[in-house]
Amino acid sequence: MSLASLQLSHWLWWVAICGVCANAGWRGGPSERIGAAAIFAGWMVAVLLPDDQWLHLRWTTTVVDVLVFAVLIWLALRSDRYWPICAAAFQLLAVVTHVAQMLDRTLGNWVYYSAGVLWGYLLLVPLAVGTWTYRAARRRAQHELAMGFDPMVGDTRR
C-alpha cells in the first residue's frame, strides 16, 4: 500500500494516533507513556503485519487488540489514574467486536469495519484527556509550591 493510495479517513487516523500518542509520550506521566506505547505499538504491528481479509475476521488485528487490552487492564489495575479504565473499556468493545464476527459470520462487513474504526478513535479520547489532566495537575502543584502551599497538607490528591 502506497501512501498516495490512502483515503482521507486513513490520513485522519494517522494524524490522530500519531498526535495523541506523541503528546502522551512527551507531556504525559508514566501511565500515559505506557498506554501510548501499547496503543501505538499495537497499531504499528497491525500495519506492518497486514491481514488482507477485509471481508472476514482479521486474525492479526484480533490478537493485537487482545494484547493491547491486556496491557490496558494491567495499567488500570496498577495506575493511580482513571483514564486507563475508560481506555480498557473501549478496547474491550473492540475485542468483543472481533468475537461477534467470529460467532456470527452474517454480521455485515461494514458493521465490523465501522465498529473497529469507532472503537479506535474512542480509545484515543481517554488517553488524550489523561495526558491533559496529568499536565494540568503538575502545573497546579508547581504553582502551589511556588506560592508557598504544601501540596501534602489538606486535600487528598490523586
C-alpha positions as CSV (number, residue, x, y, z in Angstrom):
1,M,0.0,0.0,0.0
2,S,1.5,3.3,-1.0
3,L,0.9,6.5,0.9
4,A,-0.7,8.1,-2.2
5,S,-3.4,5.5,-2.3
6,L,-4.7,6.2,1.3
7,Q,-8.1,7.9,1.6
8,L,-8.8,10.9,3.8
9,S,-10.1,8.7,6.6
10,H,-6.8,6.9,6.7
11,W,-4.9,10.1,6.9
12,L,-7.1,11.4,9.7
13,W,-6.4,8.2,11.7
14,W,-2.6,8.5,11.1
15,V,-2.7,12.1,12.3
16,A,-5.0,11.3,15.3
17,I,-3.0,8.3,16.6
18,C,0.4,9.9,16.0
19,G,-0.6,13.2,17.6
20,V,-2.3,11.7,20.7
21,C,0.5,9.2,21.3
22,A,3.3,11.7,20.7
23,N,1.6,14.2,23.0
24,A,1.2,11.5,25.7
25,G,4.8,10.4,25.3
26,W,6.0,14.0,25.6
27,R,3.7,15.5,28.2
28,G,2.2,12.6,30.0
29,G,3.2,10.8,33.1
30,P,4.4,7.1,33.3
31,S,0.8,5.8,32.9
32,E,0.2,7.9,29.8
33,R,3.5,6.9,28.3
34,I,2.9,3.2,28.8
35,G,-0.6,3.4,27.4
36,A,0.5,5.4,24.4
37,A,3.4,2.9,23.7
38,A,1.0,0.0,23.9
39,I,-1.6,1.6,21.6
40,F,0.9,2.9,19.1
41,A,2.9,-0.4,19.1
42,G,-0.4,-2.3,18.5
43,W,-1.3,-0.1,15.6
44,M,2.2,-0.4,14.1
45,V,2.1,-4.3,14.4
46,A,-1.3,-4.3,12.7
47,V,0.1,-2.0,9.9
48,L,3.3,-3.9,9.4
49,L,1.7,-7.4,9.5
50,P,-1.4,-6.7,7.4
51,D,-4.2,-9.2,7.3
52,D,-5.7,-8.9,3.8
53,Q,-9.0,-10.4,4.8
54,W,-11.0,-7.2,4.8
55,L,-14.2,-9.1,4.3
56,H,-13.7,-11.6,7.1
57,L,-12.3,-11.7,10.6
58,R,-8.8,-10.2,10.8
59,W,-6.8,-12.5,13.0
60,T,-3.7,-10.3,13.2
61,T,-5.8,-7.4,14.4
62,T,-7.7,-9.6,16.8
63,V,-4.5,-10.8,18.5
64,V,-3.1,-7.3,18.7
65,D,-6.3,-5.9,20.2
66,V,-6.4,-8.7,22.8
67,L,-2.7,-7.9,23.8
68,V,-3.4,-4.1,23.9
69,F,-6.5,-4.9,26.1
70,A,-4.3,-6.9,28.5
71,V,-1.8,-4.0,28.8
72,L,-4.6,-1.5,29.4
73,I,-6.2,-3.8,32.1
74,W,-2.8,-4.1,33.8
75,L,-2.3,-0.4,33.6
76,A,-5.8,0.2,35.0
77,L,-5.0,-2.1,38.0
78,R,-1.6,-0.6,38.7
79,S,-2.0,3.1,37.9
80,D,-3.3,5.8,40.2
81,R,-5.1,7.4,37.1
82,Y,-8.6,6.9,36.0
83,W,-8.3,7.1,32.2
84,P,-6.9,3.6,31.7
85,I,-10.2,2.2,33.0
86,C,-12.1,4.0,30.1
87,A,-9.4,3.1,27.6
88,A,-9.6,-0.6,28.6
89,A,-13.4,-0.4,28.3
90,F,-13.2,0.9,24.7
91,Q,-10.5,-1.7,23.9
92,L,-12.8,-4.4,25.3
93,L,-15.5,-3.3,22.9
94,A,-13.0,-3.8,20.1
95,V,-12.3,-7.3,21.3
96,V,-16.0,-8.0,21.6
97,T,-16.5,-6.9,18.1
98,H,-13.9,-9.5,16.9
99,V,-15.7,-12.2,19.0
100,A,-19.1,-11.2,17.5
101,Q,-17.6,-11.5,14.0
102,M,-16.2,-15.0,14.9
103,L,-19.6,-16.1,16.3
104,D,-21.8,-14.6,13.6
105,R,-20.5,-14.7,10.1
106,T,-23.6,-13.0,8.8
107,L,-22.5,-9.8,10.6
108,G,-22.0,-7.3,7.9
109,N,-18.5,-6.4,6.9
110,W,-19.4,-2.7,7.1
111,V,-20.5,-3.1,10.7
112,Y,-17.3,-5.0,11.6
113,Y,-15.1,-2.4,10.0
114,S,-17.0,0.6,11.2
115,A,-17.1,-0.7,14.8
116,G,-13.3,-1.2,14.7
117,V,-12.8,2.4,13.5
118,L,-15.2,3.8,16.1
119,W,-13.5,2.0,19.0
120,G,-10.1,3.0,17.7
121,Y,-11.0,6.7,17.8
122,L,-12.8,6.4,21.2
123,L,-9.7,4.6,22.6
124,L,-7.7,7.8,21.9
125,V,-10.0,10.1,23.8
126,P,-9.2,8.8,27.4
127,L,-5.5,8.9,26.6
128,A,-5.7,12.5,25.4
129,V,-7.8,13.5,28.4
130,G,-5.5,11.7,30.8
131,T,-2.5,13.4,29.3
132,W,-4.2,16.8,29.6
133,T,-5.2,16.2,33.2
134,Y,-1.8,15.0,34.2
135,R,-0.2,18.1,32.7
136,A,-2.8,20.4,34.5
137,A,-2.3,18.6,37.8
138,R,1.5,19.1,37.5
139,R,1.2,22.8,36.7
140,R,-1.2,23.3,39.6
141,A,1.2,21.5,42.0
142,Q,4.1,23.6,40.7
143,H,2.1,26.8,41.1
144,E,1.1,25.9,44.7
145,L,4.7,25.1,45.6
146,A,5.7,28.5,44.2
147,M,3.0,30.2,46.2
148,G,4.2,28.5,49.4
149,F,1.4,26.0,49.7
150,D,2.3,22.5,50.8
151,P,0.6,20.1,48.4
152,M,0.8,17.3,51.1
153,V,-1.4,19.2,53.6
154,G,-5.1,19.4,53.2
155,D,-7.0,17.8,50.3
156,T,-6.2,14.3,49.3
157,R,-4.8,14.3,45.8
158,R,-4.8,11.5,43.4
